[in-house]
Amino acid sequence: MPFAQIPTVDVSALPSDGYLLDVREGDEWAVGHAPAAVHIPMSEIVERVEEVPGDRRVHVVCRVGGRSAQVTQFLLAHGRDAVNVDGGMLAWAAAGLPMDGEHDGPAGVL
């Protein structure tokens, strides 16, 4: 298990004012994302790591949890307080939490 030591949090335990970092690609983000999430795709995180706050906990989310676990590990190695959102946006949607999309129709998870 490569991510056994990665801290995780359940979507039901996310603080309402927490910093949520969505690391999915642009097409996934456009279909549906958490309203207050910040979007930095995994493919850009190395170049944009300085945009991630170092003074508060960062909750990292992707579709299921694999990419966000890798980004969480990267952020931890760069001095950030980061946790992986268990189950990703699929868990978010299953919990009935709000989502915004950048298209007509209901938001969803791609």
C-alpha positions as CSV (number, residue, x, y, z in Angstrom):
1,M,0.0,0.0,0.0
2,P,2.0,3.0,-1.2
3,F,-0.3,5.6,0.5
4,A,-0.7,3.8,3.9
5,Q,0.9,6.8,5.8
6,I,-1.1,9.5,4.0
7,P,-3.5,11.2,6.3
8,T,-7.1,11.1,5.1
9,V,-10.4,12.7,6.0
10,D,-14.0,11.6,5.3
11,V,-16.1,14.1,3.3
12,S,-18.5,14.2,6.3
13,A,-15.7,15.6,8.5
14,L,-14.6,18.4,6.2
15,P,-14.8,21.8,7.9
16,S,-17.2,24.2,6.2
17,D,-14.5,26.8,6.0
18,G,-11.7,24.5,5.1
19,Y,-9.3,24.9,2.1
20,L,-10.3,22.4,-0.5
21,L,-7.9,21.8,-3.3
22,D,-9.3,20.0,-6.4
23,V,-6.5,18.4,-8.4
24,R,-8.6,16.9,-11.2
25,E,-8.1,18.0,-14.8
26,G,-10.0,20.8,-16.4
27,D,-12.6,18.7,-18.1
28,E,-13.4,16.9,-14.8
29,W,-13.6,20.3,-13.0
30,A,-16.0,21.7,-15.6
31,V,-18.5,18.9,-15.1
32,G,-18.8,19.4,-11.4
33,H,-16.8,20.6,-8.4
34,A,-17.3,21.8,-4.8
35,P,-18.4,25.4,-4.8
36,A,-15.5,26.7,-2.6
37,A,-12.8,24.5,-4.1
38,V,-9.6,25.8,-5.5
39,H,-8.6,24.2,-8.8
40,I,-4.9,23.3,-9.4
41,P,-4.7,20.2,-11.7
42,M,-2.2,17.5,-10.5
43,S,-0.3,18.1,-13.8
44,E,0.4,21.7,-12.6
45,I,1.0,21.3,-8.9
46,V,4.8,21.2,-9.1
47,E,4.9,24.6,-10.8
48,R,2.1,26.1,-8.7
49,V,2.9,24.7,-5.2
50,E,3.6,28.2,-3.9
51,E,-0.2,29.0,-4.5
52,V,-1.1,26.4,-1.9
53,P,-1.3,27.9,1.6
54,G,1.3,27.0,4.1
55,D,-0.6,28.4,7.1
56,R,-3.7,26.2,7.2
57,R,-4.7,22.6,6.5
58,V,-5.2,21.7,2.8
59,H,-7.9,19.1,2.0
60,V,-6.9,17.5,-1.4
61,V,-9.6,15.9,-3.6
62,C,-9.7,14.2,-7.0
63,R,-12.3,11.8,-8.4
64,V,-11.6,8.7,-6.2
65,G,-8.5,9.5,-4.1
66,G,-5.5,8.2,-6.0
67,R,-4.2,11.4,-7.5
68,S,-5.1,13.4,-4.4
69,A,-3.1,11.0,-2.3
70,Q,-0.1,11.6,-4.5
71,V,-0.6,15.3,-4.3
72,T,-1.1,15.1,-0.5
73,Q,2.2,13.2,-0.3
74,F,3.9,15.9,-2.4
75,L,2.5,18.8,-0.3
76,L,3.5,17.1,2.9
77,A,7.1,16.8,1.6
78,H,6.9,20.5,0.8
79,G,6.0,21.5,4.3
80,R,2.2,21.8,3.9
81,D,-0.4,20.5,6.3
82,A,-2.3,18.3,3.8
83,V,-4.9,15.5,4.0
84,N,-6.4,13.4,1.3
85,V,-10.2,13.4,1.0
86,D,-11.2,9.8,1.2
87,G,-13.3,8.6,-1.8
88,G,-12.8,11.9,-3.6
89,M,-15.6,13.7,-5.5
90,L,-17.5,10.4,-5.9
91,A,-17.8,10.3,-2.1
92,W,-18.7,14.1,-2.2
93,A,-21.5,13.4,-4.7
94,A,-22.7,10.3,-2.8
95,A,-23.0,12.4,0.3
96,G,-25.3,14.8,-1.5
97,L,-23.0,17.7,-1.0
98,P,-23.4,20.8,-3.3
99,M,-21.6,20.9,-6.6
100,D,-21.2,23.6,-9.3
101,G,-20.6,22.9,-12.9
102,E,-19.5,25.1,-15.8
103,H,-22.2,23.9,-18.3
104,D,-26.0,23.8,-18.6
105,G,-27.6,21.1,-16.6
106,P,-26.9,19.4,-13.3
107,A,-23.3,19.2,-12.0
108,G,-21.8,15.7,-11.7
109,V,-18.5,13.8,-11.4
110,L,-16.6,12.8,-14.5
